[in-house]
Amino acid sequence: MSNLKITQAKSGVGGKQNQRDTLRTLGLGKIRSSVVREDTPEVRGMIRAVAHLVTVEEVK
């Protein structure tokens, strides 16, 4: 499977608690921080929940 590079583009402050929790679960905490995660349905669901706060790139 491929990997996804997830970068936090906006702050979670002022958002819903579940969105802030999702950012933490993904491993993001600060704006412009990035993590690489395996492309799984679970990760895709988390990205969908915070799509307005993150940018996603596919990496090999």
CHARMM internal coordinates of N, CA and C (Angstrom, degrees):
IC EDIT
DIST 1 N 1 CA 1.4558
DIST 1 CA 1 C 1.5298
ANGL 1 N 1 CA 1 C 109.77
DIST 1 C 2 N 1.3140
ANGL 1 CA 1 C 2 N 114.78
DIHE 1 N 1 CA 1 C 2 N 158.69
DIST 2 N 2 CA 1.4562
ANGL 1 C 2 N 2 CA 119.32
DIHE 1 CA 1 C 2 N 2 CA 179.43
DIST 2 CA 2 C 1.5235
ANGL 2 N 2 CA 2 C 110.28
DIHE 1 C 2 N 2 CA 2 C -87.62
DIST 2 C 3 N 1.3013
ANGL 2 CA 2 C 3 N 115.11
DIHE 2 N 2 CA 2 C 3 N 173.14
DIST 3 N 3 CA 1.4589
ANGL 2 C 3 N 3 CA 121.46
DIHE 2 CA 2 C 3 N 3 CA 178.94
DIST 3 CA 3 C 1.5177
ANGL 3 N 3 CA 3 C 109.39
DIHE 2 C 3 N 3 CA 3 C -114.21
DIST 3 C 4 N 1.3234
ANGL 3 CA 3 C 4 N 115.64
DIHE 3 N 3 CA 3 C 4 N 156.59
DIST 4 N 4 CA 1.4518
ANGL 3 C 4 N 4 CA 122.31
DIHE 3 CA 3 C 4 N 4 CA 177.84
DIST 4 CA 4 C 1.5215
ANGL 4 N 4 CA 4 C 109.34
DIHE 3 C 4 N 4 CA 4 C -119.91
DIST 4 C 5 N 1.3293
ANGL 4 CA 4 C 5 N 116.41
DIHE 4 N 4 CA 4 C 5 N 132.86
DIST 5 N 5 CA 1.4539
ANGL 4 C 5 N 5 CA 121.14
DIHE 4 CA 4 C 5 N 5 CA 173.75
DIST 5 CA 5 C 1.5209
ANGL 5 N 5 CA 5 C 106.46
DIHE 4 C 5 N 5 CA 5 C -97.08
DIST 5 C 6 N 1.3212
ANGL 5 CA 5 C 6 N 116.30
DIHE 5 N 5 CA 5 C 6 N 117.59
DIST 6 N 6 CA 1.4570
ANGL 5 C 6 N 6 CA 122.60
DIHE 5 CA 5 C 6 N 6 CA -176.48
DIST 6 CA 6 C 1.5229
ANGL 6 N 6 CA 6 C 107.65
DIHE 5 C 6 N 6 CA 6 C -109.61
DIST 6 C 7 N 1.3264
ANGL 6 CA 6 C 7 N 116.90
DIHE 6 N 6 CA 6 C 7 N 124.28
DIST 7 N 7 CA 1.4579
ANGL 6 C 7 N 7 CA 122.69
DIHE 6 CA 6 C 7 N 7 CA -178.68
DIST 7 CA 7 C 1.5183
ANGL 7 N 7 CA 7 C 108.57
DIHE 6 C 7 N 7 CA 7 C -121.25
DIST 7 C 8 N 1.3275
ANGL 7 CA 7 C 8 N 116.39
DIHE 7 N 7 CA 7 C 8 N 130.77
DIST 8 N 8 CA 1.4618
ANGL 7 C 8 N 8 CA 120.38
DIHE 7 CA 7 C 8 N 8 CA 177.64
DIST 8 CA 8 C 1.5214
ANGL 8 N 8 CA 8 C 108.73
DIHE 7 C 8 N 8 CA 8 C -77.26
DIST 8 C 9 N 1.3305
ANGL 8 CA 8 C 9 N 116.88
DIHE 8 N 8 CA 8 C 9 N 123.47
DIST 9 N 9 CA 1.4528
ANGL 8 C 9 N 9 CA 122.20
DIHE 8 CA 8 C 9 N 9 CA -177.08
DIST 9 CA 9 C 1.5261
ANGL 9 N 9 CA 9 C 112.30
DIHE 8 C 9 N 9 CA 9 C -103.39
DIST 9 C 10 N 1.3239
ANGL 9 CA 9 C 10 N 116.57
DIHE 9 N 9 CA 9 C 10 N -28.52
DIST 10 N 10 CA 1.4631
ANGL 9 C 10 N 10 CA 121.24
DIHE 9 CA 9 C 10 N 10 CA -178.59
DIST 10 CA 10 C 1.5216
ANGL 10 N 10 CA 10 C 109.71
DIHE 9 C 10 N 10 CA 10 C -132.40
DIST 10 C 11 N 1.3134
ANGL 10 CA 10 C 11 N 114.91
DIHE 10 N 10 CA 10 C 11 N 162.43
DIST 11 N 11 CA 1.4529
ANGL 10 C 11 N 11 CA 121.28
DIHE 10 CA 10 C 11 N 11 CA -178.43
DIST 11 CA 11 C 1.5238
ANGL 11 N 11 CA 11 C 111.37
DIHE 10 C 11 N 11 CA 11 C -78.79
DIST 11 C 12 N 1.3175
ANGL 11 CA 11 C 12 N 115.69
DIHE 11 N 11 CA 11 C 12 N 148.53
DIST 12 N 12 CA 1.4552
ANGL 11 C 12 N 12 CA 121.16
DIHE 11 CA 11 C 12 N 12 CA 175.41
DIST 12 CA 12 C 1.5127
ANGL 12 N 12 CA 12 C 113.23
DIHE 11 C 12 N 12 CA 12 C -87.84
DIST 12 C 13 N 1.3302
ANGL 12 CA 12 C 13 N 117.33
DIHE 12 N 12 CA 12 C 13 N -4.60
DIST 13 N 13 CA 1.4571
ANGL 12 C 13 N 13 CA 121.56
DIHE 12 CA 12 C 13 N 13 CA -179.79
DIST 13 CA 13 C 1.5225
ANGL 13 N 13 CA 13 C 108.82
DIHE 12 C 13 N 13 CA 13 C -63.81
DIST 13 C 14 N 1.3007
ANGL 13 CA 13 C 14 N 116.20
DIHE 13 N 13 CA 13 C 14 N 132.86
DIST 14 N 14 CA 1.4537
ANGL 13 C 14 N 14 CA 120.85
DIHE 13 CA 13 C 14 N 14 CA -179.57
DIST 14 CA 14 C 1.5140
ANGL 14 N 14 CA 14 C 112.33
DIHE 13 C 14 N 14 CA 14 C 89.86
DIST 14 C 15 N 1.3209
ANGL 14 CA 14 C 15 N 116.97
DIHE 14 N 14 CA 14 C 15 N -7.46
DIST 15 N 15 CA 1.4608
ANGL 14 C 15 N 15 CA 120.99
DIHE 14 CA 14 C 15 N 15 CA 178.62
DIST 15 CA 15 C 1.5158
ANGL 15 N 15 CA 15 C 110.73
DIHE 14 C 15 N 15 CA 15 C -88.37
DIST 15 C 16 N 1.3099
ANGL 15 CA 15 C 16 N 114.99
DIHE 15 N 15 CA 15 C 16 N 179.66
DIST 16 N 16 CA 1.4606
ANGL 15 C 16 N 16 CA 120.11
DIHE 15 CA 15 C 16 N 16 CA 178.99
DIST 16 CA 16 C 1.5244
ANGL 16 N 16 CA 16 C 109.84
DIHE 15 C 16 N 16 CA 16 C -71.91
DIST 16 C 17 N 1.3182
ANGL 16 CA 16 C 17 N 116.04
DIHE 16 N 16 CA 16 C 17 N 154.93
DIST 17 N 17 CA 1.4627
ANGL 16 C 17 N 17 CA 121.53
DIHE 16 CA 16 C 17 N 17 CA -178.30
DIST 17 CA 17 C 1.5179
ANGL 17 N 17 CA 17 C 111.37
DIHE 16 C 17 N 17 CA 17 C -60.43
DIST 17 C 18 N 1.3278
ANGL 17 CA 17 C 18 N 117.90
DIHE 17 N 17 CA 17 C 18 N -39.27
DIST 18 N 18 CA 1.4654
ANGL 17 C 18 N 18 CA 118.71
DIHE 17 CA 17 C 18 N 18 CA -178.73
DIST 18 CA 18 C 1.5260
ANGL 18 N 18 CA 18 C 111.20
DIHE 17 C 18 N 18 CA 18 C -66.61
DIST 18 C 19 N 1.3245
ANGL 18 CA 18 C 19 N 118.67
DIHE 18 N 18 CA 18 C 19 N -30.35
DIST 19 N 19 CA 1.4614
ANGL 18 C 19 N 19 CA 121.01
DIHE 18 CA 18 C 19 N 19 CA 176.87
DIST 19 CA 19 C 1.5265
ANGL 19 N 19 CA 19 C 110.69
DIHE 18 C 19 N 19 CA 19 C -70.28
DIST 19 C 20 N 1.3191
ANGL 19 CA 19 C 20 N 117.54
DIHE 19 N 19 CA 19 C 20 N -40.88
DIST 20 N 20 CA 1.4706
ANGL 19 C 20 N 20 CA 120.84
DIHE 19 CA 19 C 20 N 20 CA 176.90
DIST 20 CA 20 C 1.5257
ANGL 20 N 20 CA 20 C 110.11
DIHE 19 C 20 N 20 CA 20 C -64.26
DIST 20 C 21 N 1.3359
ANGL 20 CA 20 C 21 N 116.47
DIHE 20 N 20 CA 20 C 21 N -40.57
DIST 21 N 21 CA 1.4682
ANGL 20 C 21 N 21 CA 120.62
DIHE 20 CA 20 C 21 N 21 CA 177.96
DIST 21 CA 21 C 1.5276
ANGL 21 N 21 CA 21 C 111.23
DIHE 20 C 21 N 21 CA 21 C -64.20
DIST 21 C 22 N 1.3208
ANGL 21 CA 21 C 22 N 116.48
DIHE 21 N 21 CA 21 C 22 N -38.12
DIST 22 N 22 CA 1.4615
ANGL 21 C 22 N 22 CA 120.59
DIHE 21 CA 21 C 22 N 22 CA 179.54
DIST 22 CA 22 C 1.5170
ANGL 22 N 22 CA 22 C 110.84
DIHE 21 C 22 N 22 CA 22 C -65.67
DIST 22 C 23 N 1.3252
ANGL 22 CA 22 C 23 N 117.82
DIHE 22 N 22 CA 22 C 23 N -40.98
DIST 23 N 23 CA 1.4657
ANGL 22 C 23 N 23 CA 120.64
DIHE 22 CA 22 C 23 N 23 CA 176.85
DIST 23 CA 23 C 1.5232
ANGL 23 N 23 CA 23 C 110.37
DIHE 22 C 23 N 23 CA 23 C -60.19
DIST 23 C 24 N 1.3289
ANGL 23 CA 23 C 24 N 117.24
DIHE 23 N 23 CA 23 C 24 N -44.12
DIST 24 N 24 CA 1.4697
ANGL 23 C 24 N 24 CA 121.18
DIHE 23 CA 23 C 24 N 24 CA 178.71
DIST 24 CA 24 C 1.5231
ANGL 24 N 24 CA 24 C 111.10
DIHE 23 C 24 N 24 CA 24 C -63.37
DIST 24 C 25 N 1.3343
ANGL 24 CA 24 C 25 N 117.02
DIHE 24 N 24 CA 24 C 25 N -41.83
DIST 25 N 25 CA 1.4550
ANGL 24 C 25 N 25 CA 121.40
DIHE 24 CA 24 C 25 N 25 CA -179.57
DIST 25 CA 25 C 1.5255
ANGL 25 N 25 CA 25 C 111.09
DIHE 24 C 25 N 25 CA 25 C -63.34
DIST 25 C 26 N 1.3288
ANGL 25 CA 25 C 26 N 116.15
DIHE 25 N 25 CA 25 C 26 N -36.59
DIST 26 N 26 CA 1.4631
ANGL 25 C 26 N 26 CA 120.00
DIHE 25 CA 25 C 26 N 26 CA 176.82
DIST 26 CA 26 C 1.5258
ANGL 26 N 26 CA 26 C 111.89
DIHE 25 C 26 N 26 CA 26 C -71.11
DIST 26 C 27 N 1.3231
ANGL 26 CA 26 C 27 N 117.68
DIHE 26 N 26 CA 26 C 27 N -17.49
DIST 27 N 27 CA 1.4566
ANGL 26 C 27 N 27 CA 121.37
DIHE 26 CA 26 C 27 N 27 CA -179.95
DIST 27 CA 27 C 1.5114
ANGL 27 N 27 CA 27 C 113.26
DIHE 26 C 27 N 27 CA 27 C 98.48
DIST 27 C 28 N 1.3252
ANGL 27 CA 27 C 28 N 116.65
DIHE 27 N 27 CA 27 C 28 N 16.46
DIST 28 N 28 CA 1.4611
ANGL 27 C 28 N 28 CA 120.92
DIHE 27 CA 27 C 28 N 28 CA -179.87
DIST 28 CA 28 C 1.5131
ANGL 28 N 28 CA 28 C 109.74
DIHE 27 C 28 N 28 CA 28 C -102.43
DIST 28 C 29 N 1.3246
ANGL 28 CA 28 C 29 N 116.44
DIHE 28 N 28 CA 28 C 29 N 144.91
DIST 29 N 29 CA 1.4483
ANGL 28 C 29 N 29 CA 119.45
DIHE 28 CA 28 C 29 N 29 CA -179.84
DIST 29 CA 29 C 1.5043
ANGL 29 N 29 CA 29 C 113.39
DIHE 28 C 29 N 29 CA 29 C -143.41
DIST 29 C 30 N 1.3084
ANGL 29 CA 29 C 30 N 116.36
DIHE 29 N 29 CA 29 C 30 N -29.01
DIST 30 N 30 CA 1.4604
ANGL 29 C 30 N 30 CA 120.49
DIHE 29 CA 29 C 30 N 30 CA -177.82
DIST 30 CA 30 C 1.5227
ANGL 30 N 30 CA 30 C 109.15
DIHE 29 C 30 N 30 CA 30 C -127.05
DIST 30 C 31 N 1.3124
ANGL 30 CA 30 C 31 N 115.79
DIHE 30 N 30 CA 30 C 31 N 153.99
DIST 31 N 31 CA 1.4580
ANGL 30 C 31 N 31 CA 121.02
DIHE 30 CA 30 C 31 N 31 CA 176.64
DIST 31 CA 31 C 1.5285
ANGL 31 N 31 CA 31 C 108.52
DIHE 30 C 31 N 31 CA 31 C -61.49
DIST 31 C 32 N 1.3073
ANGL 31 CA 31 C 32 N 116.23
DIHE 31 N 31 CA 31 C 32 N 139.39
DIST 32 N 32 CA 1.4696
ANGL 31 C 32 N 32 CA 126.70
DIHE 31 CA 31 C 32 N 32 CA -178.16
DIST 32 CA 32 C 1.5257
ANGL 32 N 32 CA 32 C 113.05
DIHE 31 C 32 N 32 CA 32 C 73.25
DIST 32 C 33 N 1.3286
ANGL 32 CA 32 C 33 N 118.99
DIHE 32 N 32 CA 32 C 33 N 8.71
DIST 33 N 33 CA 1.4597
ANGL 32 C 33 N 33 CA 119.69
DIHE 32 CA 32 C 33 N 33 CA 172.95
DIST 33 CA 33 C 1.5291
ANGL 33 N 33 CA 33 C 108.20
DIHE 32 C 33 N 33 CA 33 C -81.66
DIST 33 C 34 N 1.3208
ANGL 33 CA 33 C 34 N 116.51
DIHE 33 N 33 CA 33 C 34 N 147.57
DIST 34 N 34 CA 1.4618
ANGL 33 C 34 N 34 CA 121.43
DIHE 33 CA 33 C 34 N 34 CA -176.68
DIST 34 CA 34 C 1.5210
ANGL 34 N 34 CA 34 C 110.84
DIHE 33 C 34 N 34 CA 34 C -131.02
DIST 34 C 35 N 1.3234
ANGL 34 CA 34 C 35 N 115.11
DIHE 34 N 34 CA 34 C 35 N 150.52
DIST 35 N 35 CA 1.4535
ANGL 34 C 35 N 35 CA 122.32
DIHE 34 CA 34 C 35 N 35 CA 173.81
DIST 35 CA 35 C 1.5250
ANGL 35 N 35 CA 35 C 107.84
DIHE 34 C 35 N 35 CA 35 C -138.45
DIST 35 C 36 N 1.3228
ANGL 35 CA 35 C 36 N 115.98
DIHE 35 N 35 CA 35 C 36 N 155.26
DIST 36 N 36 CA 1.4548
ANGL 35 C 36 N 36 CA 121.21
DIHE 35 CA 35 C 36 N 36 CA 175.27
DIST 36 CA 36 C 1.5250
ANGL 36 N 36 CA 36 C 106.98
DIHE 35 C 36 N 36 CA 36 C -113.97
DIST 36 C 37 N 1.3203
ANGL 36 CA 36 C 37 N 115.72
DIHE 36 N 36 CA 36 C 37 N 124.07
DIST 37 N 37 CA 1.4627
ANGL 36 C 37 N 37 CA 121.99
DIHE 36 CA 36 C 37 N 37 CA -179.11
DIST 37 CA 37 C 1.5224
ANGL 37 N 37 CA 37 C 109.35
DIHE 36 C 37 N 37 CA 37 C -126.32
DIST 37 C 38 N 1.3226
ANGL 37 CA 37 C 38 N 115.56
DIHE 37 N 37 CA 37 C 38 N 152.03
DIST 38 N 38 CA 1.4550
ANGL 37 C 38 N 38 CA 120.61
DIHE 37 CA 37 C 38 N 38 CA 175.70
DIST 38 CA 38 C 1.5271
ANGL 38 N 38 CA 38 C 109.37
DIHE 37 C 38 N 38 CA 38 C -68.80
DIST 38 C 39 N 1.3098
ANGL 38 CA 38 C 39 N 116.62
DIHE 38 N 38 CA 38 C 39 N 143.75
DIST 39 N 39 CA 1.4624
ANGL 38 C 39 N 39 CA 122.10
DIHE 38 CA 38 C 39 N 39 CA -177.92
DIST 39 CA 39 C 1.5256
ANGL 39 N 39 CA 39 C 109.41
DIHE 38 C 39 N 39 CA 39 C -79.38
DIST 39 C 40 N 1.3337
ANGL 39 CA 39 C 40 N 116.15
DIHE 39 N 39 CA 39 C 40 N 94.97
DIST 40 N 40 CA 1.4566
ANGL 39 C 40 N 40 CA 122.19
DIHE 39 CA 39 C 40 N 40 CA 178.37
DIST 40 CA 40 C 1.5259
ANGL 40 N 40 CA 40 C 108.70
DIHE 39 C 40 N 40 CA 40 C -123.21
DIST 40 C 41 N 1.3229
ANGL 40 CA 40 C 41 N 117.74
DIHE 40 N 40 CA 40 C 41 N 162.25
DIST 41 N 41 CA 1.4671
ANGL 40 C 41 N 41 CA 119.69
DIHE 40 CA 40 C 41 N 41 CA 178.12
DIST 41 CA 41 C 1.5350
ANGL 41 N 41 CA 41 C 112.93
DIHE 40 C 41 N 41 CA 41 C -59.95
DIST 41 C 42 N 1.3351
ANGL 41 CA 41 C 42 N 117.16
DIHE 41 N 41 CA 41 C 42 N -32.65
DIST 42 N 42 CA 1.4553
ANGL 41 C 42 N 42 CA 120.38
DIHE 41 CA 41 C 42 N 42 CA 179.33
DIST 42 CA 42 C 1.5269
ANGL 42 N 42 CA 42 C 111.19
DIHE 41 C 42 N 42 CA 42 C -65.90
DIST 42 C 43 N 1.3330
ANGL 42 CA 42 C 43 N 115.99
DIHE 42 N 42 CA 42 C 43 N -44.99
DIST 43 N 43 CA 1.4661
ANGL 42 C 43 N 43 CA 120.71
DIHE 42 CA 42 C 43 N 43 CA 179.63
DIST 43 CA 43 C 1.5266
ANGL 43 N 43 CA 43 C 109.67
DIHE 42 C 43 N 43 CA 43 C -66.64
DIST 43 C 44 N 1.3264
ANGL 43 CA 43 C 44 N 117.59
DIHE 43 N 43 CA 43 C 44 N -40.55
DIST 44 N 44 CA 1.4707
ANGL 43 C 44 N 44 CA 120.68
DIHE 43 CA 43 C 44 N 44 CA 177.90
DIST 44 CA 44 C 1.5290
ANGL 44 N 44 CA 44 C 110.99
DIHE 43 C 44 N 44 CA 44 C -59.63
DIST 44 C 45 N 1.3328
ANGL 44 CA 44 C 45 N 117.02
DIHE 44 N 44 CA 44 C 45 N -39.37
DIST 45 N 45 CA 1.4704
ANGL 44 C 45 N 45 CA 120.81
DIHE 44 CA 44 C 45 N 45 CA 177.94
DIST 45 CA 45 C 1.5153
ANGL 45 N 45 CA 45 C 111.71
DIHE 44 C 45 N 45 CA 45 C -64.84
DIST 45 C 46 N 1.3348
ANGL 45 CA 45 C 46 N 116.65
DIHE 45 N 45 CA 45 C 46 N -40.97
DIST 46 N 46 CA 1.4674
ANGL 45 C 46 N 46 CA 119.56
DIHE 45 CA 45 C 46 N 46 CA 178.01
DIST 46 CA 46 C 1.5231
ANGL 46 N 46 CA 46 C 110.57
DIHE 45 C 46 N 46 CA 46 C -65.23
DIST 46 C 47 N 1.3338
ANGL 46 CA 46 C 47 N 116.59
DIHE 46 N 46 CA 46 C 47 N -40.02
DIST 47 N 47 CA 1.4669
ANGL 46 C 47 N 47 CA 120.18
DIHE 46 CA 46 C 47 N 47 CA 178.70
DIST 47 CA 47 C 1.5210
ANGL 47 N 47 CA 47 C 109.80
DIHE 46 C 47 N 47 CA 47 C -63.61
DIST 47 C 48 N 1.3199
ANGL 47 CA 47 C 48 N 117.26
DIHE 47 N 47 CA 47 C 48 N -40.75
DIST 48 N 48 CA 1.4594
ANGL 47 C 48 N 48 CA 120.55
DIHE 47 CA 47 C 48 N 48 CA 179.55
DIST 48 CA 48 C 1.5296
ANGL 48 N 48 CA 48 C 111.47
DIHE 47 C 48 N 48 CA 48 C -61.46
DIST 48 C 49 N 1.3308
ANGL 48 CA 48 C 49 N 117.28
DIHE 48 N 48 CA 48 C 49 N -34.46
DIST 49 N 49 CA 1.4640
ANGL 48 C 49 N 49 CA 121.01
DIHE 48 CA 48 C 49 N 49 CA -179.01
DIST 49 CA 49 C 1.5188
ANGL 49 N 49 CA 49 C 112.40
DIHE 48 C 49 N 49 CA 49 C -69.07
DIST 49 C 50 N 1.3394
ANGL 49 CA 49 C 50 N 117.15
DIHE 49 N 49 CA 49 C 50 N -27.66
DIST 50 N 50 CA 1.4705
ANGL 49 C 50 N 50 CA 120.68
DIHE 49 CA 49 C 50 N 50 CA -177.71
DIST 50 CA 50 C 1.5327
ANGL 50 N 50 CA 50 C 111.17
DIHE 49 C 50 N 50 CA 50 C -124.46
DIST 50 C 51 N 1.3232
ANGL 50 CA 50 C 51 N 116.46
DIHE 50 N 50 CA 50 C 51 N 30.26
DIST 51 N 51 CA 1.4670
ANGL 50 C 51 N 51 CA 121.24
DIHE 50 CA 50 C 51 N 51 CA -175.34
DIST 51 CA 51 C 1.5256
ANGL 51 N 51 CA 51 C 112.71
DIHE 50 C 51 N 51 CA 51 C -58.70
DIST 51 C 52 N 1.3200
ANGL 51 CA 51 C 52 N 117.26
DIHE 51 N 51 CA 51 C 52 N -29.18
DIST 52 N 52 CA 1.4676
ANGL 51 C 52 N 52 CA 121.11
DIHE 51 CA 51 C 52 N 52 CA -179.34
DIST 52 CA 52 C 1.5358
ANGL 52 N 52 CA 52 C 112.04
DIHE 51 C 52 N 52 CA 52 C -78.22
DIST 52 C 53 N 1.3312
ANGL 52 CA 52 C 53 N 117.89
DIHE 52 N 52 CA 52 C 53 N -7.48
DIST 53 N 53 CA 1.4674
ANGL 52 C 53 N 53 CA 121.85
DIHE 52 CA 52 C 53 N 53 CA -178.23
DIST 53 CA 53 C 1.5325
ANGL 53 N 53 CA 53 C 113.29
DIHE 52 C 53 N 53 CA 53 C -110.41
DIST 53 C 54 N 1.3237
ANGL 53 CA 53 C 54 N 117.33
DIHE 53 N 53 CA 53 C 54 N -12.69
DIST 54 N 54 CA 1.4616
ANGL 53 C 54 N 54 CA 120.63
DIHE 53 CA 53 C 54 N 54 CA -174.40
DIST 54 CA 54 C 1.5225
ANGL 54 N 54 CA 54 C 111.69
DIHE 53 C 54 N 54 CA 54 C -128.65
DIST 54 C 55 N 1.3429
ANGL 54 CA 54 C 55 N 114.76
DIHE 54 N 54 CA 54 C 55 N 161.30
DIST 55 N 55 CA 1.4534
ANGL 54 C 55 N 55 CA 121.46
DIHE 54 CA 54 C 55 N 55 CA 168.59
DIST 55 CA 55 C 1.5198
ANGL 55 N 55 CA 55 C 107.10
DIHE 54 C 55 N 55 CA 55 C -118.44
DIST 55 C 56 N 1.3356
ANGL 55 CA 55 C 56 N 115.45
DIHE 55 N 55 CA 55 C 56 N 147.98
DIST 56 N 56 CA 1.4635
ANGL 55 C 56 N 56 CA 120.56
DIHE 55 CA 55 C 56 N 56 CA -174.12
DIST 56 CA 56 C 1.5204
ANGL 56 N 56 CA 56 C 109.20
DIHE 55 C 56 N 56 CA 56 C -128.93
DIST 56 C 57 N 1.3457
ANGL 56 CA 56 C 57 N 115.70
DIHE 56 N 56 CA 56 C 57 N 133.53
DIST 57 N 57 CA 1.4545
ANGL 56 C 57 N 57 CA 122.57
DIHE 56 CA 56 C 57 N 57 CA 175.81
DIST 57 CA 57 C 1.5200
ANGL 57 N 57 CA 57 C 108.27
DIHE 56 C 57 N 57 CA 57 C -128.13
DIST 57 C 58 N 1.3220
ANGL 57 CA 57 C 58 N 116.23
DIHE 57 N 57 CA 57 C 58 N 145.46
DIST 58 N 58 CA 1.4549
ANGL 57 C 58 N 58 CA 119.99
DIHE 57 CA 57 C 58 N 58 CA 175.88
DIST 58 CA 58 C 1.5337
ANGL 58 N 58 CA 58 C 108.64
DIHE 57 C 58 N 58 CA 58 C -90.48
DIST 58 C 59 N 1.3192
ANGL 58 CA 58 C 59 N 115.70
DIHE 58 N 58 CA 58 C 59 N 131.41
DIST 59 N 59 CA 1.4714
ANGL 58 C 59 N 59 CA 120.99
DIHE 58 CA 58 C 59 N 59 CA 177.99
DIST 59 CA 59 C 1.5176
ANGL 59 N 59 CA 59 C 108.24
DIHE 58 C 59 N 59 CA 59 C -123.45
DIST 59 C 60 N 1.3196
ANGL 59 CA 59 C 60 N 115.19
DIHE 59 N 59 CA 59 C 60 N 158.23
DIST 60 N 60 CA 1.4795
ANGL 59 C 60 N 60 CA 118.31
DIHE 59 CA 59 C 60 N 60 CA -178.58
DIST 60 CA 60 C 1.5037
ANGL 60 N 60 CA 60 C 110.85
DIHE 59 C 60 N 60 CA 60 C -101.78
END
COOR INIT
IC SEED 1 N 1 CA 1 C
IC BUILD
